């Protein structure tokens, strides 16, 4: 995107975003008498949630949890270095609502989405790491989904914590000082990390329940009609079996190598000695 | 969005989209040796999938299935009247890659996402209905998720078919000549309809398996780590229980009334006599 686009249109896009962000909950959940969704305010005391977006991110890593937080009426901010839209793997560009500088200093939730190649770039990017380390130090919750776990780990936010991430990279978590726990969503004190991609829905419901109580989270679950029924049992390496896993690993050795290199470098910077 | 933005920036945004659309599968699934995702072609014989987007749509209705179709390397097109980005309930604008005119005439899959207020607008919009009726007549598969089921119904595409939709509107399906079947994903001949919002993942895996075989769909499931583990059992009216359902219904009587009116009008147009 050129600078010109930046200047000329981002204001208009921001307006769109602002309007949209003020839509009450899901479009299917508007109150009686105001079905067109006249602008409803996010409650002033709504939890401040900063969700890091980054180029090459995986869209559903963000959209899953954001759908939940939106219905919870959390004050969701999409955060990146600048407001040039980042491109997701789906080709759908997503624009930050806040730059790092504009992001509130004290957050209720810091969240990082995945998408391995984008994550690796960020793990090697001092600006991103400094931002995450700073906000993460004070955030009430430090969270991630998918390979976002590697990134908060590289920022030093998982040292001494139980955590999880996308199954393809969980072996790298110890390089960042974390202990991998093989669960869909792992909570350790104020850290909550989710497994790959679609785990974002489970993660966000669990976090919402922790923050606002089970009833509120149950309500969101019903609105999103989240009663999953996958046609197969193939969503984890264990379910898929060794042959399918080996086949997939073979196709991604180059990427896995880069991820390991980035994790090793980050671990060294963090002074983590491998046990 | 103003016309000015349209002209000045959509070309640039289109470029972004085009680049992104050519990303191979999920960012986590790039082949060895080319981990940065140098542009990989969609296979020339890839199934042509047209996904209708519309203002006020619910983002996850689209992003869930699109994430699956993208990893399947289907030729996914986002279709709307024009290329002014539509705003989703999350405030994230999404731009069509193809207008109605540009959309291929013979599709492998016609798909319609939900978001009730947007769906209602479309149910009353002759251009949208004409487009859906035309493409739906020849498409190999006619599909929907969430309240998108109402919309393909209003276009006459569910007359005499079993179907489902978001749980809040399934009672309206008979007005459109369809028989509601209480399942997460309902298939009847070449119609496949999904329940609310998150059912899009289950739907897309099932459709992918039908189109390209179970192994291909299982591979996608592993890449998306789709082994859901919701913290509660509250994703259907039955699971939530009558009290929670009544509470939710109370908040949406205005919207429900509009949905019924739109369905009755559509049913009348289609000459459906209620049994």
Interface residues (C-beta under 8 A of the other chain):
Chain A: X1 X2 X4 X5 X8 X9 X12 X13 X16 X17 X18 X19 X20 X21 X22 X23 X25 X26 X27 X28 X29 X30 X31 X32 X33 X34 X35 X36 X37 X56 X57 X58 X59 X60 X63 X64 X66 X67 X70 X85 X87 X88 X89 X90 X91 X92 X93 X94 X97 X114 X115 X116 X117 X118 X146 X147 X166 X167 X168 X184 X185 X195 X196 X197 X198 X199 X201 X202 X205 X206 X209 X214 X217 X218 X219 X221 X222 X223 X224 X225 X226 X227 X228 X229 X230 X231 X232 X233 X234 X235 X236 X237 X239 X240 X244 X245 X248 X250 X251 X252 X253 X254 X255 X258
Chain B: X1 X2 X4 X5 X8 X9 X12 X13 X16 X17 X18 X19 X20 X21 X22 X23 X25 X26 X27 X28 X29 X30 X31 X32 X33 X34 X35 X36 X37 X56 X57 X58 X59 X60 X63 X64 X66 X67 X70 X85 X87 X88 X89 X90 X91 X92 X93 X94 X97 X114 X115 X116 X117 X118 X146 X147 X166 X167 X168 X184 X185 X195 X196 X197 X198 X199 X201 X202 X205 X206 X209 X214 X217 X218 X219 X221 X222 X223 X224 X225 X226 X227 X228 X229 X230 X231 X232 X233 X234 X235 X236 X237 X239 X240 X244 X245 X248 X250 X251 X252 X253 X254 X255 X258
